[in-house]
Amino acid sequence: TVFVATSHLEEDAVSLDFERRAGLRAFTIQRGLEEAVQVQSVVNHFYATVGDPTRDQFENFTRPLLERYPYVRAFSVQRFVSDEDRPVFEALRQGARPGFQITALAEGKVEPVPAPQQPSYLVVDFIEPVPGNEAALGLDVSRNAEIMGALGAALASGRPASTPPLRLAQFGPDERGLLVIQPVYRGGVQPTDQLARRALLVGDTSAVLELNGLVRKILDSAGLMADHDIGLRIYVGAQAEGRNLVYRHDSAPQEAHWLDHLLKPGTLFRHPSTTVSSFDIAGQTWHLEISVPPRSLFADHYGSLLILLVGVIASLLGAAYMRALSMRSHRIQQLVEERTAELRTTNALLSDDIKARRLAERALRLRHQAIEASANAILILSAQEPDYTIEYVNPAFARITGYSSTEAVGKSIRFLEGRDSDPEGFETVWIAMREQREHNVVLRNYHKDGSELWNDFYIAPVRDESGEVTHFVAALYDITSMKRYEAELEFQASRDTLTGLINRHMLRHHLEQAIGVAERQKQALWVVFVDLDRFKFVNDTLGHKAGDTLLRTVAGRLRAAVREADTVARLGGDEFIMILPEQDELTLDTRSLQRIMDAVAAPVTLGGHTLFMTCSVGVACYPNDGTDGETLIKHADIAMYRGKQTGRNNFQFYTPAMNEQALERLRIEGDLRNALDHGEFLLHYQPKVDLASGRVIGSEALIRWQHPQLGMVSPARFIGLAEETGLILPIGAWVLRAACTQCRQWQLGGYADISVSVNLSVGQFLQKDLVSSIADVLEDTGLPPESLELELTESLMMTDVEHAIGILAGLKKLGVRLSIDDFGTGYSSLAYLKRFPIDVLKIDRSFVRDITIDADDAAITASIISLARHLKLRVIAEGVETDEQLDYLRHYGCDEIQGYLFSPPVPADKFEQILRQDRVMT
Ligand SMILES: Nc1nc2c(ncn2[C@@H]2O[C@H](COP(=O)(O)O[C@H]3[C@@H](O)[C@H](n4cnc5c(=O)[nH]c(N)nc54)O[C@@H]3COP(=O)(O)O)[C@@H](O)[C@H]2O)c(=O)[nH]1
């Protein structure tokens, strides 16, 4: 019993030891192979991520991996090359490797030969390390069914696939190896469906494993090569059979025990122990057959036999021996467990290591991708003085600067400085680099095409593990469009968008500066306020577009009419301001003003209409009329307004009295709005006398304003204001109706031939329903149309002749008479005059006043009378105050007169009195 028990214990100990050793080998080899597959995947990820790495990049990446996993013989990259591209591909590769050719392994030959022509090749493009693997470089592996089979399997599964064992070009005649293959796709990302994977396949990466060396190195790295007692056979393939045998290590034969020699030798030898374990690596099945040779029974059952022999005598000793064996067995068991635990730890460490490496690679890849995809230019510079050579630029750099990576890399960043880039800005960059610190500056560089390149430039040092600055990283943010926008905003903020002249805001700035200079140099400075006459007319009749064109034209002309040093600004609307600095005299040469007015007065053709514009000009002088910009502009404005009041188309110098008038104007503006409702208006009538008969034949209706506080206010004081405020329309309508009513009364009262003239303002003239509203008044009052004369100013009609002719024709159709008022003061054109359907020319009283003392006025008056005759028009002279004037007019054949000589404008009852008296002018 003791013998049997002991014998079983001994059996258990032996088989436990064998299982431990076999299991350790199987585990170690499987783990090593799995690692090889994983490392291959790392290489594949690197290739896919970088896109198309250079040979150097590939070498740098794989070198540490080869050192760490010595059982990988090589890593390689295979690339599909079409036959069409073959010459170019070979030529390119010959640059780095003279004599490079795409090769193939010919039947029965060891050395590769030039690959015969075929539509495409799968060429070993890179292989690392090159020494020892030269024969594979350039090899077309597309002819190899096992390799293509593995590539197909990898494409189908989307996972790395292994070839079966095969003889590789770079291997010796007895060496066999296999390749673990993983495809590379265009774009670097593995498509999810198989069809897309095939379509985007550009090549593959592979780990080259030499099987014998692989197993040895795996076992060696685990310290398992020293155990010669154990035999190992490795088969790769479906079955563990001879043709699939890739590794064989037979155990050393066991020596016979001395007892075997005593007894019948060999009969007591035990059978050998063998175990087979199988596992799958990248689609290939690996079988590991581990065995120990037959051992002498005495070797393992020495104790039990002794016990058997010594018998009971030695039972005590035997029991002790058994106990020792049992303890040894436990110890062995313990050792196996410890070793297994150790292996597990090693395995976990390895797995962690790979995971950490993967994470690090993923992080690196992400950073690289982020830099490549960055919209801003990123540069990496060497920290080597003095050039700080560019080592890397991302694609955005080329987009932003126009310089390709090839043009930039290897150069000093000084090449970005360009011809007149911002030298001070660059200097701060150099200083920061010398001092190895971060810096941010806005620089002006130039794009390769010569255009300006504004950029926000950041630079920061990059330190290695020891803290030494090895590189600088720079980021260049293109802010050119922002700068342009800023400049545009600045321009827009200072310019009037319509005319391009400086605007109101900038005008104040210029004016303050000019005043400062004038003050220092003790010089005068003139502020000229220019306002177009009847601009509203153009705007209302021809439209805003035409108005804008007119303003642009005038702006250009004003700019051209003054010196370079003078300022021309647009205040808004039709108002312009000019600053004429550096004037030596306190009196401005009026020729300068005349030049400005002439510039405006030249005809302007707009959409088939010829316009004759005039302007009113007001002038204020520094320091007499004000010492600050605001006052000077205000006073120039007041002077200009005075110009408007005095018939427009003239210039006025500011006087303090004007200020009073301006104030008054402000005061009456409010009251004017209510005057009509309060019935404060009335009409006076001035007789018109026919010089042939000397009798009153008509009247001119002139408005008066009976102001509750100011008394009788002259229309000269409020008509302009009424025009500006639009009040002229209701006021004008009231005048027309009141005048027609009055005239009709006189006619019905016995003065049937009496007529009435009414002044028509610009606003009324532009009224769309002018003709119909006059027709209504005539109909309502019963006044015959020929008894109504409408007086229109010359300048009103000449502003847009075509338009005026249209309106006049409409009025003429009604049967009313038309008269040109203030004739001679506007920009007359005889050619147009002929086309106006008018009846009367009224000579302005400014000519009449001086006909007896001013030869020019006398000549003008005589010419107007002659012109009227020629055009078959009646002619009337206004403002006749003296007999001399009357004589002159009569002498030259004037038809009618109007003036204080005969009668001033009088209220209706007084006028009727004159009619009743039947006063005759002699
Ligand atoms: N749109 C309208 N305009 C009107 C109306 N009523 C008048 N006006 C215009 O106002 C301006 C000033 O008019 P007023 O103060 O009435 O002056 C007129 C006469 O009083 C003045 N006059 C007449 N004779 C003489 C004279 O011998 N000497 C002299 N110094 N002044 C004289 O002339 C003015 C008439 O001018 P005109 O119209 O050009 O015939 C004036 O421009 C009026 O037109 C109105 O209802 N609507």
PDBQT file of the ligand as one rigid body, heavy atoms in Angstrom, charges set to zero:
ROOT
HETATM    1  N1  LIG A1001     -43.896 133.190 -53.651  1.00  0.00    +0.000 N 
HETATM    2  C1  LIG A1001     -44.332 134.350 -53.285  1.00  0.00    +0.000 A 
HETATM    3  N2  LIG A1001     -43.488 135.394 -53.179  1.00  0.00    +0.000 NA
HETATM    4  C2  LIG A1001     -43.957 136.568 -52.805  1.00  0.00    +0.000 A 
HETATM    5  C3  LIG A1001     -45.287 136.741 -52.500  1.00  0.00    +0.000 A 
HETATM    6  N3  LIG A1001     -45.411 138.030 -52.131  1.00  0.00    +0.000 NA
HETATM    7  C4  LIG A1001     -44.247 138.612 -52.220  1.00  0.00    +0.000 A 
HETATM    8  N4  LIG A1001     -43.333 137.703 -52.629  1.00  0.00    +0.000 N 
HETATM    9  C5  LIG A1001     -41.943 137.911 -52.860  1.00  0.00    +0.000 C 
HETATM   10  O1  LIG A1001     -41.362 138.450 -51.759  1.00  0.00    +0.000 OA
HETATM   11  C6  LIG A1001     -40.301 139.290 -52.154  1.00  0.00    +0.000 C 
HETATM   12  C7  LIG A1001     -40.468 140.613 -51.450  1.00  0.00    +0.000 C 
HETATM   13  O2  LIG A1001     -41.701 141.128 -51.816  1.00  0.00    +0.000 OA
HETATM   14  P1  LIG A1001     -42.106 142.542 -51.319  1.00  0.00    +0.000 P 
HETATM   15  O3  LIG A1001     -41.482 142.895 -50.031  1.00  0.00    +0.000 OA
HETATM   16  O4  LIG A1001     -43.582 142.599 -51.429  1.00  0.00    +0.000 OA
HETATM   17  O5  LIG A1001     -41.471 143.421 -52.367  1.00  0.00    +0.000 OA
HETATM   18  C8  LIG A1001     -42.128 143.643 -53.591  1.00  0.00    +0.000 C 
HETATM   19  C9  LIG A1001     -42.405 145.098 -53.775  1.00  0.00    +0.000 C 
HETATM   20  O6  LIG A1001     -42.830 145.693 -52.601  1.00  0.00    +0.000 OA
HETATM   21  C10 LIG A1001     -41.087 145.591 -54.221  1.00  0.00    +0.000 C 
HETATM   22  N5  LIG A1001     -41.195 146.853 -54.986  1.00  0.00    +0.000 N 
HETATM   23  C11 LIG A1001     -42.154 147.190 -55.858  1.00  0.00    +0.000 A 
HETATM   24  N6  LIG A1001     -41.839 148.421 -56.379  1.00  0.00    +0.000 NA
HETATM   25  C12 LIG A1001     -40.702 148.800 -55.830  1.00  0.00    +0.000 A 
HETATM   26  C13 LIG A1001     -39.870 149.923 -55.987  1.00  0.00    +0.000 A 
HETATM   27  O7  LIG A1001     -40.135 150.826 -56.739  1.00  0.00    +0.000 OA
HETATM   28  N7  LIG A1001     -38.705 149.943 -55.236  1.00  0.00    +0.000 N 
HETATM   29  C14 LIG A1001     -38.372 148.918 -54.391  1.00  0.00    +0.000 A 
HETATM   30  N8  LIG A1001     -37.261 149.008 -53.685  1.00  0.00    +0.000 N 
HETATM   31  N9  LIG A1001     -39.132 147.868 -54.234  1.00  0.00    +0.000 NA
HETATM   32  C15 LIG A1001     -40.260 147.774 -54.953  1.00  0.00    +0.000 A 
HETATM   33  O8  LIG A1001     -40.636 144.550 -55.070  1.00  0.00    +0.000 OA
HETATM   34  C16 LIG A1001     -41.165 143.326 -54.679  1.00  0.00    +0.000 C 
HETATM   35  C17 LIG A1001     -41.874 142.680 -55.834  1.00  0.00    +0.000 C 
HETATM   36  O9  LIG A1001     -40.906 141.914 -56.443  1.00  0.00    +0.000 OA
HETATM   37  P2  LIG A1001     -41.244 140.890 -57.573  1.00  0.00    +0.000 P 
HETATM   38  O10 LIG A1001     -41.990 139.770 -56.963  1.00  0.00    +0.000 OA
HETATM   39  O11 LIG A1001     -39.925 140.460 -58.080  1.00  0.00    +0.000 OA
HETATM   40  O12 LIG A1001     -42.091 141.640 -58.533  1.00  0.00    +0.000 OA
HETATM   41  C18 LIG A1001     -40.377 139.449 -53.629  1.00  0.00    +0.000 C 
HETATM   42  O13 LIG A1001     -39.424 138.699 -54.206  1.00  0.00    +0.000 OA
HETATM   43  C19 LIG A1001     -41.706 138.917 -53.965  1.00  0.00    +0.000 C 
HETATM   44  O14 LIG A1001     -41.747 138.266 -55.204  1.00  0.00    +0.000 OA
HETATM   45  C20 LIG A1001     -46.182 135.680 -52.600  1.00  0.00    +0.000 A 
HETATM   46  O15 LIG A1001     -47.399 135.786 -52.365  1.00  0.00    +0.000 OA
HETATM   47  N10 LIG A1001     -45.647 134.477 -53.004  1.00  0.00    +0.000 N 
ENDROOT
TORSDOF 0
